[in-house]
Amino acid sequence: MNPVMADLPPGGIGMPNLLSRYAECTIWLARYMERIENLARLVDVTETFVRARSTTSGWMSIVQINADDERFIERHGTASEENVVGFYVIDRENPNSIVSIAHAARENARALRPLISTEMWMHLNMFTNAVSALGPADIRASNLSALCARLKQDCQTHHGITEGTFYRDQAWLFYLIGRSLERADQITRLIDIKYHTLLPSVAGVGSEVDIGQWAAVLRSAAAYHAFRRTVAGDMTPSHVVGFLLKNDGFPRSLSTSLSQLYWAVGHLRTDYGLKNGYAAAERVEELRATLAEQTVKDIILRGLHEFLDWVQRELHLVHEDIARAFWPAAMPAPPHRAPDAGTSQDQSQS
């Protein structure tokens, strides 16, 4: 396999360059595990909100966030709880289901066995086996919350094991890049869809339903307690959007994800002499500057959807910049690549 195209700086760390396929697999392992946790949380919060409000609306937003409208409607037609949960948890024909993503994560980990710890591999193997064994009974309404809690906990266990055992070299930086890209992409999609589907009429702003809706958005991002702890005033759409976009203390905010992404790409260039990461670094820096120079009010008045759509496109280009820089496009596709899920979201390993 071709190594990453860069020379180590004189007197550098003294380790050989990372194989291109290792860099690619590490990014996708991080993205897939982050994606599973996000999806489990979104399903759990949606089920709780729909049950509390005695309504069936809300399930379609999960389909929209994942850009699966066409595939889902063709398969199921109606966005009921049974259809959406089955589609996103146990449907092996859906490349964006938890069972499919877990399999892809393990195959990437299998390719990384020379790099990852035994603890990481054992946990991923057990996790994928458990997910693969799920059936219709496990996703019934009475079992769904407990299942989502287990999925989230398993993903958080993976993150903890990785944090504690993954050697801090180039592979670790690529893992951080993957995790940061996925978090930034997911938070912008959550805000974009939820803002426009949950924003009530002017008469409903400030009502109990309004507050409940925005609390659900925060819980979907694991941000509710952090928001309540740090944001003074009412739970308004602008406060929620501002927190999720610009709060540097919240680990899943857009600003935090972009900062970590910039840091990781920068260290690949400075510590390992991988100068071909310049395009990605410049693009991320432009994203950070554009976010920092605007207030939340500016972003909303100028068009929240347009801003978030631009961010999502730029994140996709950052991933492409990294791919062009660190693994050749002409390399044959490994068997652990997921099928293409469309151009509206970076859901495929390509």
C-alpha positions in Angstrom: 0.0 0.0 0.0 1.1 3.6 -0.6 2.4 5.5 2.4 1.2 9.0 3.1 3.1 11.3 0.8 5.3 13.3 3.1 8.7 13.3 4.6 9.4 13.5 8.3 11.1 16.7 9.4 14.8 16.4 10.4 15.1 15.4 14.0 11.4 14.6 14.0 9.5 12.0 16.0 11.3 9.3 14.1 8.4 7.1 13.3 7.6 5.9 9.8 4.8 7.5 7.9 1.3 6.1 8.4 0.0 3.9 5.6 -2.7 5.6 3.6 -5.2 2.8 4.2 -4.6 3.2 8.0 -5.2 6.9 7.8 -8.5 6.4 5.9 -9.7 3.5 8.2 -8.9 5.5 11.3 -11.0 8.5 10.2 -13.9 6.3 9.3 -13.7 4.3 12.5 -14.1 7.6 14.4 -16.9 8.9 12.2 -18.9 5.7 12.3 -18.8 5.3 16.1 -19.7 9.0 16.6 -22.5 8.5 14.1 -24.0 5.5 15.9 -24.0 7.4 19.2 -25.7 10.5 17.6 -28.3 8.3 15.9 -29.1 6.4 19.1 -29.6 9.6 21.0 -31.8 11.1 18.3 -34.0 8.0 18.2 -34.3 8.0 22.0 -35.1 11.7 22.3 -37.6 11.6 19.4 -39.4 8.6 21.0 -39.6 10.4 24.3 -40.9 13.7 22.8 -43.5 12.0 20.6 -44.8 9.9 23.4 -45.0 12.8 25.8 -46.9 14.9 23.2 -49.1 12.1 22.0 -48.2 12.8 18.4 -46.6 10.9 15.5 -44.9 14.0 14.1 -41.2 14.2 14.6 -40.1 10.8 13.2 -39.6 12.1 9.7 -37.0 14.6 11.0 -34.6 11.7 11.7 -34.9 10.7 8.0 -34.3 14.3 6.9 -31.3 14.8 9.1 -29.7 11.7 7.6 -30.7 12.8 4.0 -32.5 9.5 3.5 -35.8 10.9 2.3 -35.9 9.2 -1.1 -34.6 5.8 0.1 -37.0 5.7 3.1 -40.1 6.8 1.3 -39.4 4.2 -1.4 -39.1 1.5 1.2 -41.8 2.5 3.7 -43.8 5.5 2.6 -45.0 6.5 6.1 -42.7 7.8 8.8 -44.2 5.9 11.7 -42.2 4.9 14.8 -42.0 1.3 13.7 -40.8 2.1 10.2 -38.2 4.7 11.2 -36.8 2.8 14.1 -36.6 -0.4 12.2 -35.0 1.4 9.2 -32.3 3.0 11.4 -31.5 0.3 13.9 -31.8 -3.2 12.4 -32.3 -2.8 8.6 -29.3 -4.4 7.0 -30.2 -3.1 3.6 -30.0 0.5 4.9 -26.3 1.5 4.8 -27.1 4.2 7.4 -28.6 1.9 10.0 -26.9 1.2 13.2 -26.3 -2.5 12.4 -24.7 -1.5 9.0 -22.6 1.3 10.5 -21.4 -1.0 13.4 -20.3 -3.6 10.9 -18.4 -1.0 8.9 -16.8 0.3 12.1 -15.6 -3.2 13.0 -14.2 -3.8 9.5 -12.2 -0.6 9.7 -11.0 -1.7 13.1 -10.0 -5.0 11.7 -7.8 -3.3 9.1 -6.3 -1.3 12.0 -5.4 -4.3 14.2 -1.6 -3.5 14.0 -2.3 0.0 15.4 -5.2 -0.2 17.9 -5.1 -1.7 21.3 -6.4 -5.1 22.2 -9.0 -3.4 24.4 -10.3 -1.4 21.5 -10.6 -4.4 19.3 -12.3 -6.6 21.8 -14.9 -4.0 22.7 -15.7 -3.2 19.1 -16.0 -6.9 18.3 -18.4 -7.5 21.2 -20.4 -4.3 20.4 -20.8 -5.3 16.8 -21.9 -8.8 17.7 -24.5 -7.5 20.1 -25.8 -5.0 17.5 -25.9 -7.7 14.9 -28.1 -9.9 17.2 -30.8 -7.3 17.5 -34.2 -8.2 16.2 -37.7 -6.7 16.0 -38.5 -7.5 19.6 -35.5 -5.3 20.8 -36.9 -2.2 19.1 -40.4 -2.4 20.4 -41.6 0.8 22.2 -41.3 -0.8 25.6 -37.6 -1.7 24.9 -36.4 1.2 22.8 -35.3 3.6 25.5 -33.2 0.9 27.2 -31.7 -0.2 23.9 -30.7 3.4 23.0 -29.2 3.8 26.5 -27.0 0.7 25.9 -26.0 1.8 22.5 -24.9 5.3 23.7 -23.1 3.7 26.7 -21.2 1.3 24.4 -20.2 4.1 22.1 -19.0 6.2 25.1 -17.1 3.2 26.4 -15.4 3.0 23.0 -14.4 6.6 23.2 -13.1 6.1 26.7 -11.0 3.0 25.8 -9.7 4.9 22.7 -8.8 7.9 24.8 -6.9 5.7 27.3 -5.2 3.3 25.0 -4.7 4.7 21.5 -1.0 5.7 21.0 -0.6 9.4 20.3 0.9 9.4 16.9 -0.4 10.2 13.4 -3.2 7.6 13.7 -4.5 9.4 16.8 -4.6 12.7 14.9 -6.6 11.1 12.1 -9.0 9.7 14.7 -9.5 13.2 16.1 -10.1 14.5 12.6 -12.8 11.9 11.9 -14.5 12.5 15.2 -14.5 16.3 14.8 -15.7 16.1 11.2 -18.6 13.9 12.2 -19.6 16.1 15.2 -19.5 19.3 13.2 -21.6 17.7 10.4 -24.2 16.2 12.8 -24.7 19.3 14.9 -25.3 21.5 11.8 -27.8 19.0 10.4 -29.6 18.7 13.7 -30.0 22.5 14.0 -31.0 22.9 10.3 -33.7 20.3 10.3 -35.0 20.9 13.8 -35.0 24.7 13.5 -37.3 24.7 10.5 -39.5 21.7 11.5 -40.0 22.6 15.1 -40.1 26.4 15.0 -43.7 27.2 15.9 -45.9 30.0 14.7 -45.4 33.4 16.2 -48.3 32.8 18.5 -46.7 29.7 19.9 -43.3 31.1 20.7 -42.6 30.9 24.4 -45.4 28.3 25.0 -44.9 25.1 26.9 -44.7 23.2 23.5 -42.1 25.6 22.3 -39.9 25.1 25.3 -40.4 21.3 25.1 -39.4 21.3 21.5 -36.1 23.2 22.1 -35.3 21.1 25.1 -35.6 18.1 22.8 -33.1 19.6 20.4 -30.7 20.1 23.2 -31.1 16.6 24.5 -30.6 15.3 20.9 -27.1 16.9 21.1 -26.4 15.8 24.8 -26.4 19.5 25.5 -29.4 20.1 27.8 -27.6 20.2 31.2 -24.6 22.2 29.8 -27.0 24.7 28.3 -29.0 25.1 31.6 -25.8 25.5 33.5 -24.3 28.2 31.4 -27.0 30.1 29.5 -29.0 32.8 31.4 -32.5 33.6 30.3 -35.2 31.7 28.5 -34.8 28.7 26.3 -35.3 30.6 23.0 -34.4 29.3 19.5 -31.6 31.9 19.2 -30.2 30.9 22.6 -30.2 27.2 21.7 -28.8 27.8 18.2 -26.1 30.1 19.6 -25.1 27.5 22.2 -24.8 24.7 19.7 -22.9 26.7 17.2 -20.6 29.0 19.2 -20.1 27.8 22.7 -16.4 26.9 23.1 -17.0 25.0 26.3 -19.4 22.5 24.9 -17.6 19.5 23.3 -20.1 19.0 20.5 -20.6 22.6 19.4 -19.6 23.6 15.9 -16.9 26.0 17.2 -15.3 23.3 19.4 -15.4 20.7 16.7 -13.8 23.1 14.2 -11.1 24.1 16.7 -10.2 20.4 17.4 -10.2 19.7 13.7 -7.8 22.6 13.0 -5.6 21.5 15.8 -5.3 17.9 14.6 -4.7 18.9 10.9 -2.1 21.5 12.1 -0.2 18.9 14.1 -0.1 16.5 11.2 1.7 19.3 9.3 4.0 20.6 12.0 4.9 17.5 14.0 5.1 15.0 11.1 5.9 17.3 8.1 2.8 16.3 6.2 2.7 19.6 4.2 0.0 18.3 1.8 -2.6 19.0 4.5 -2.4 22.8 3.7 -5.7 22.9 1.7 -7.7 21.3 4.5 -6.1 23.5 7.2 -7.0 26.7 5.2 -10.6 25.6 4.6 -11.1 24.8 8.3 -9.6 28.2 9.3 -12.0 29.9 7.0 -14.9 28.1 8.6 -13.7 29.1 12.0 -13.2 32.7 11.1 -16.6 33.0 9.4 -18.3 31.5 12.5 -16.4 33.8 14.9 -17.0 37.0 13.1 -20.8 36.7 13.1 -23.3 36.9 16.0 -26.1 34.4 16.2 -28.5 37.1 15.3 -26.5 37.9 12.2 -26.5 34.3 11.1 -30.3 33.9 11.6 -31.1 37.2 9.9 -28.9 36.4 6.9 -30.3 32.9 6.6 -29.6 30.1 9.1 -30.3 27.4 6.6 -28.0 29.0 4.0 -25.2 29.3 6.6 -25.6 25.7 7.8 -25.8 24.4 4.2 -22.6 26.2 3.4 -20.9 24.7 6.5 -22.0 21.2 5.5 -20.6 21.6 2.0 -17.3 23.0 3.3 -17.0 20.1 5.8 -17.5 17.6 2.9 -14.8 19.4 1.0 -12.5 19.3 4.1 -12.9 15.5 4.1 -12.1 15.4 0.3 -9.1 17.6 0.9 -7.8 15.2 3.5 -8.5 12.2 1.3 -6.6 13.7 -1.7 -3.7 14.7 0.5 -3.3 11.5 2.5 -4.7 8.5 0.5 -4.6 8.2 -3.3 -7.9 8.3 -5.1 -6.7 5.6 -7.4 -6.4 3.0 -4.6 -8.9 0.1 -4.9 -11.9 0.4 -2.6 -11.5 -1.8 0.5 -14.4 -4.1 1.4 -15.3 -2.1 4.5 -16.5 0.9 2.5 -20.2 1.6 2.9 -22.4 2.1 -0.1 -23.0 5.6 -1.4 -25.9 7.2 0.4 -26.3 10.2 -1.9 -24.6 13.5 -2.3 -26.4 15.5 0.3 -24.5 14.0 3.2 -21.1 12.4 3.5 -22.5 9.0 4.5 -20.2 6.8 2.4 -16.7 5.8 2.9 -15.2 7.1 -0.2 
